[in-house]
Amino acid sequence: MLPLSPKPWSELTFGCADLGDTRRTKRLVKVAAELSAHTGNSLSSSCEGYTALVTGAYRLIENEAVKPEAIAEAGFQATAKIARQSRLLLALEDTTTLGYNMLSDPSL
């Protein structure tokens, strides 16, 4: 089923997000599609100069009615749905660790 292009991916992943208003969900899907189409870019760069899209994205982010947990839950549900349809799942794990030892003498 995967990989998908940005728009279908964002619709699948966030289209069922319960943000209290369908317009917010549509905005989330649109912003997610733009961000996924321009991986690694800033929000404003991802929106390619569309001021209204950038403004709408920031309004969505700053809206107190939009709960990050609701956005995450939509992603979790979409992932679970895909997993249920798959015959084989791979569980990858990174067991590496990284540590820093601070020396008492900063000149060392």
C-alpha positions in Angstrom: 0.0 0.0 0.0 2.9 2.4 0.7 4.7 4.5 -0.3 2.2 7.1 -1.3 2.7 10.6 -2.7 2.2 13.4 -0.2 -1.4 14.2 -0.7 -2.8 10.7 -0.4 -0.4 10.0 2.5 -1.6 13.0 4.4 -5.3 12.2 3.7 -4.7 8.6 4.9 -2.8 9.7 8.0 -4.7 12.8 9.2 -8.0 12.7 7.3 -9.8 11.3 10.3 -8.2 13.6 12.9 -10.9 14.9 15.3 -9.9 18.5 15.7 -13.4 19.7 16.6 -14.1 21.2 13.1 -13.8 19.6 9.7 -12.1 22.8 8.4 -9.2 22.3 10.8 -8.8 18.7 9.7 -8.7 19.8 6.1 -6.1 22.4 6.9 -4.0 19.7 8.8 -4.2 17.4 5.8 -3.1 20.2 3.4 -0.2 21.4 5.7 1.0 17.8 6.2 1.0 17.2 2.4 3.1 20.3 1.9 5.5 19.4 4.6 5.9 15.9 3.4 6.4 17.1 -0.2 9.2 19.3 1.0 10.9 17.2 3.7 13.5 19.0 5.7 12.2 22.5 4.7 10.7 25.0 7.0 6.9 25.5 7.1 7.1 28.8 5.1 9.5 27.3 2.6 7.3 24.2 2.2 4.3 26.3 1.4 6.3 27.8 -1.6 5.3 31.4 -1.0 1.5 30.8 -0.5 1.0 33.4 2.3 -2.5 32.2 3.0 -1.3 28.6 3.5 1.5 29.7 5.8 -0.9 31.9 7.8 -3.5 29.1 8.0 -0.9 26.6 9.1 0.3 28.9 12.0 -3.3 29.6 13.0 -3.9 25.8 13.2 -0.7 25.3 15.2 -1.6 28.2 17.6 -5.3 27.2 18.0 -5.9 26.1 21.6 -8.8 23.9 20.4 -6.4 21.8 18.4 -4.8 19.2 20.7 -1.5 17.6 19.7 -2.9 14.4 21.1 -5.7 14.4 18.5 -3.2 14.8 15.7 -1.0 12.0 17.1 -4.0 9.7 17.6 -5.0 10.1 13.9 -1.5 9.0 12.9 -1.6 6.1 15.4 -5.0 4.9 14.0 -3.8 5.2 10.4 -0.7 3.2 11.2 -2.7 0.5 13.0 -5.1 0.3 10.0 -2.2 -0.2 7.6 -0.6 -2.8 10.0 -3.8 -4.8 10.2 -3.9 -5.0 6.3 -0.3 -6.2 6.1 0.8 -9.8 6.0 4.3 -9.1 7.3 5.4 -6.5 9.8 9.0 -5.8 10.7 9.8 -4.4 14.1 13.0 -2.4 13.9 14.9 -1.5 17.1 17.9 0.6 17.6 19.7 -0.5 20.8 22.7 1.8 20.5 23.4 4.3 23.2 25.4 7.4 23.3 26.9 8.9 26.5 29.1 11.8 27.3 31.5 11.9 30.3 32.2 15.3 31.7 35.7 15.8 32.8 36.4 17.9 35.9 39.2 19.7 34.1 37.8 21.5 31.1 41.3 21.8 29.5 41.4 18.0 29.0 
